[in-house]
Amino acid sequence: MDVRRQTATRVQEIAPFHVMEVQTAARALEAAGRDVVHMEIGEPDFPTPGPVLAAARAALEGGGIYYTSALGLSELRAAIARHYDEHYGVAVAPERIVVTAGSSAALLLTLALLVDRDEQILMSDPSYPCNRHFIRTLEGEAVALPVGPDSNYQLDSAVIAGAWTPRTRGALIATPSNPTGTTVAPAEMKRIAATVAACGGALIVDEIYLGLSYAGRPQTALALTDDIFVISSFSKYFNMTGWRLGWLVAPERHIRDLEKLAQNLYISPPTLSQRAALACFDPATMAILEGRRGEFQARRDFLVPALRELGFTIPLLPTGGFFVYADCSPFGLDSEAFCREALANTGVAFTPGVDFGSHRAGEHVRFAYTIAIDRLREGVRRLAAWLPGLRRR
């Protein structure tokens, strides 16, 4: 029997997550005794802040780790709403907030709510790879639209309007984005929201890196309209990756249906993580996180010019997150081969552009500045010693 007949067709159409395969190869090198500089994984190196850990210990000692509402703890929903008011100056009703099992679950809930078979969601190419696979899993179609530095590696209202078809259900914007670290200006986001609304669609905005913004006070898309789906996370800015906790802000008319979906898909978000996350918004925790944001910015300010000096083309300075999307074509290898050879010859791990789409993907790689600056310096030193020989081949 053909083994492919034993699994759903969608499984054959979902590509591996290349960054995880790079990490596996890097770990194998480490197991063999090599020192590896890890710039492949988008996970902060900072530990979960102490006040959050203390809150988790208190919750464990209290023993009340039972299911919560599928929408999340009411006190956590209220704390998130206060955070929008205090940090972004935007009033969001707690009733519109759905706490989820990671931001991935928030996006899955949103797409499950909106997308029927063969309906389309517009997104940028490059973009975070799992997004298009989520849509395929739900039997929809991800329409990846090529973007480049001229549009800040983001979709704009004109591109969205030109790509809209009778099958289009909505558009997905990530700001700041993975892999490029670029943002959508508020004026353009307002035009995008108006365009999507005029087309009768839904706008989904991924803001999981919003707290890690470096170009002035960030603005959430929720400041522009209530008729929007905003995805956020405790993973990146709050340094809680393994706790698997995120949230969704949705129009109030959709909350009951989102609750039904959550009840059936995962019952409720992890209770211990929710009780720990209540401490995220304490002033002591916020002071820790803001200090770490400053460290991420310092890393960016070192790495971007250092990579440019090595010969990578980086047309835009990332304004958020912790990624650099770099053109590696001057070195004469496609991105997969380039990453493979760099890891083997230098012990520096980073991610091929093929993870993030198809538009010039073979010409780009992504670096994550999620390691201490001395390790970034070591990675740059190793690449500087290796790249001249590669160019002479």
KADALIN-V792386 format. One record per residue. N is the residue number from 1. RES is the residue in one letter. OMEGA is omega as a letter, one per 30 degrees, with the letter a starting at -180 (* if undefined). NEAR is the number of other ideal C-beta (glycine too) atoms within 12 Angstrom. Layout:
BEGIN
((N;RES;OMEGA;NEAR) (N;RES;OMEGA;NEAR))
END
This chain:
BEGIN
((1;M;l;6) (2;D;a;7) (3;V;a;8) (4;R;l;12) (5;R;a;10) (6;Q;a;10) (7;T;l;13) (8;A;a;13) (9;T;a;13) (10;R;a;20) (11;V;l;16) (12;Q;a;15) (13;E;l;17) (14;I;a;21) (15;A;l;24) (16;P;l;19) (17;F;a;25) (18;H;a;31) (19;V;l;38) (20;M;l;21) (21;E;l;25) (22;V;l;38) (23;Q;l;28) (24;T;l;20) (25;A;l;30) (26;A;l;33) (27;R;l;19) (28;A;l;18) (29;L;l;25) (30;E;l;18) (31;A;l;11) (32;A;l;13) (33;G;a;9) (34;R;l;21) (35;D;a;17) (36;V;l;32) (37;V;a;35) (38;H;l;34) (39;M;a;45) (40;E;a;38) (41;I;l;34) (42;G;l;42) (43;E;l;27) (44;P;l;35) (45;D;l;26) (46;F;l;29) (47;P;l;19) (48;T;a;32) (49;P;a;33) (50;G;l;21) (51;P;l;28) (52;V;l;36) (53;L;l;25) (54;A;l;20) (55;A;l;32) (56;A;l;30) (57;R;l;17) (58;A;l;19) (59;A;l;28) (60;L;a;17) (61;E;l;13) (62;G;l;14) (63;G;a;11) (64;G;a;15) (65;I;l;20) (66;Y;l;16) (67;Y;l;19) (68;T;l;32) (69;S;l;25) (70;A;l;30) (71;L;a;38) (72;G;l;45) (73;L;a;34) (74;S;a;19) (75;E;l;22) (76;L;l;38) (77;R;l;34) (78;A;l;23) (79;A;l;34) (80;I;l;45) (81;A;l;28) (82;R;l;25) (83;H;l;36) (84;Y;a;33) (85;D;a;20) (86;E;a;17) (87;H;a;31) (88;Y;l;28) (89;G;a;16) (90;V;l;30) (91;A;l;18) (92;V;l;36) (93;A;l;21) (94;P;a;27) (95;E;l;25) (96;R;a;34) (97;I;l;40) (98;V;l;52) (99;V;a;49) (100;T;l;48) (101;A;a;33) (102;G;l;32) (103;S;l;45) (104;S;l;32) (105;A;l;36) (106;A;l;46) (107;L;l;47) (108;L;l;35) (109;L;a;43) (110;T;a;44) (111;L;l;41) (112;A;l;31) (113;L;a;33) (114;L;a;33) (115;V;l;34) (116;D;l;18) (117;R;l;15) (118;D;l;19) (119;E;a;27) (120;Q;l;35) (121;I;l;45) (122;L;l;45) (123;M;a;47) (124;S;l;43) (125;D;g;37) (126;P;l;45) (127;S;a;45) (128;Y;a;41) (129;P;a;37) (130;C;a;34) (131;N;a;44) (132;R;l;36) (133;H;l;30) (134;F;a;35) (135;I;l;40) (136;R;l;30) (137;T;l;26) (138;L;l;31) (139;E;l;20) (140;G;a;33) (141;E;l;28) (142;A;l;39) (143;V;a;34) (144;A;a;31) (145;L;a;34) (146;P;l;25) (147;V;l;35) (148;G;a;27) (149;P;a;22) (150;D;l;13) (151;S;a;28) (152;N;a;32) (153;Y;a;48) (154;Q;l;43) (155;L;l;44) (156;D;a;31) (157;S;a;30) (158;A;l;17) (159;V;l;32) (160;I;l;39) (161;A;a;23) (162;G;a;17) (163;A;a;29) (164;W;l;28) (165;T;l;18) (166;P;l;11) (167;R;a;20) (168;T;a;32) (169;R;a;36) (170;G;l;41) (171;A;l;47) (172;L;l;48) (173;I;l;49) (174;A;a;47) (175;T;f;47) (176;P;a;42) (177;S;l;45) (178;N;g;45) (179;P;a;42) (180;T;a;44) (181;G;a;42) (182;T;a;40) (183;T;l;37) (184;V;l;43) (185;A;a;24) (186;P;a;25) (187;A;l;15) (188;E;l;27) (189;M;l;36) (190;K;l;23) (191;R;l;27) (192;I;a;41) (193;A;l;34) (194;A;a;21) (195;T;a;29) (196;V;l;39) (197;A;l;25) (198;A;l;16) (199;C;l;26) (200;G;a;14) (201;G;a;33) (202;A;l;34) (203;L;l;45) (204;I;a;46) (205;V;l;47) (206;D;a;46) (207;E;a;46) (208;I;l;43) (209;Y;a;41) (210;L;l;42) (211;G;l;37) (212;L;l;43) (213;S;a;35) (214;Y;a;30) (215;A;a;24) (216;G;a;11) (217;R;a;15) (218;P;l;33) (219;Q;l;30) (220;T;l;36) (221;A;l;39) (222;L;l;39) (223;A;a;28) (224;L;a;29) (225;T;l;26) (226;D;a;25) (227;D;a;27) (228;I;l;39) (229;F;a;47) (230;V;l;46) (231;I;l;43) (232;S;a;46) (233;S;l;45) (234;F;a;44) (235;S;a;40) (236;K;a;41) (237;Y;a;39) (238;F;l;46) (239;N;a;37) (240;M;a;40) (241;T;a;27) (242;G;l;20) (243;W;l;34) (244;R;a;26) (245;L;l;46) (246;G;l;44) (247;W;l;48) (248;L;l;49) (249;V;a;48) (250;A;l;40) (251;P;a;30) (252;E;a;20) (253;R;a;15) (254;H;a;29) (255;I;a;30) (256;R;l;19) (257;D;l;22) (258;L;l;39) (259;E;l;30) (260;K;l;18) (261;L;a;29) (262;A;l;36) (263;Q;a;20) (264;N;a;15) (265;L;a;26) (266;Y;l;28) (267;I;l;22) (268;S;l;29) (269;P;a;42) (270;P;a;32) (271;T;a;31) (272;L;l;32) (273;S;l;41) (274;Q;a;41) (275;R;l;35) (276;A;a;39) (277;A;l;46) (278;L;a;35) (279;A;a;34) (280;C;a;41) (281;F;l;32) (282;D;l;24) (283;P;a;15) (284;A;l;18) (285;T;a;32) (286;M;l;25) (287;A;l;16) (288;I;a;26) (289;L;l;35) (290;E;l;21) (291;G;l;17) (292;R;l;29) (293;R;l;30) (294;G;l;19) (295;E;l;27) (296;F;l;42) (297;Q;l;27) (298;A;l;20) (299;R;l;39) (300;R;a;36) (301;D;l;20) (302;F;a;27) (303;L;a;41) (304;V;l;32) (305;P;l;18) (306;A;l;29) (307;L;l;37) (308;R;l;21) (309;E;l;18) (310;L;l;34) (311;G;l;24) (312;F;l;33) (313;T;l;24) (314;I;a;32) (315;P;a;21) (316;L;l;30) (317;L;l;27) (318;P;a;41) (319;T;l;32) (320;G;a;40) (321;G;l;46) (322;F;a;47) (323;F;l;49) (324;V;l;49) (325;Y;a;49) (326;A;l;46) (327;D;a;31) (328;C;a;40) (329;S;l;21) (330;P;a;22) (331;F;l;31) (332;G;l;19) (333;L;l;23) (334;D;a;21) (335;S;l;37) (336;E;l;28) (337;A;l;23) (338;F;l;40) (339;C;a;40) (340;R;a;26) (341;E;l;29) (342;A;l;41) (343;L;a;37) (344;A;a;23) (345;N;a;23) (346;T;a;32) (347;G;l;31) (348;V;a;42) (349;A;l;44) (350;F;a;51) (351;T;l;46) (352;P;a;42) (353;G;a;39) (354;V;l;34) (355;D;a;42) (356;F;l;42) (357;G;a;39) (358;S;a;23) (359;H;a;24) (360;R;a;27) (361;A;l;33) (362;G;a;25) (363;E;a;30) (364;H;l;42) (365;V;l;50) (366;R;l;49) (367;F;l;49) (368;A;l;42) (369;Y;a;43) (370;T;l;41) (371;I;a;33) (372;A;a;23) (373;I;l;24) (374;D;l;15) (375;R;l;26) (376;L;l;36) (377;R;l;21) (378;E;l;24) (379;G;l;40) (380;V;l;35) (381;R;a;20) (382;R;l;28) (383;L;l;40) (384;A;l;23) (385;A;a;18) (386;W;a;26) (387;L;l;29) (388;P;l;14) (389;G;l;15) (390;L;a;24) (391;R;a;18) (392;R;a;9) (393;R;*;13))
END
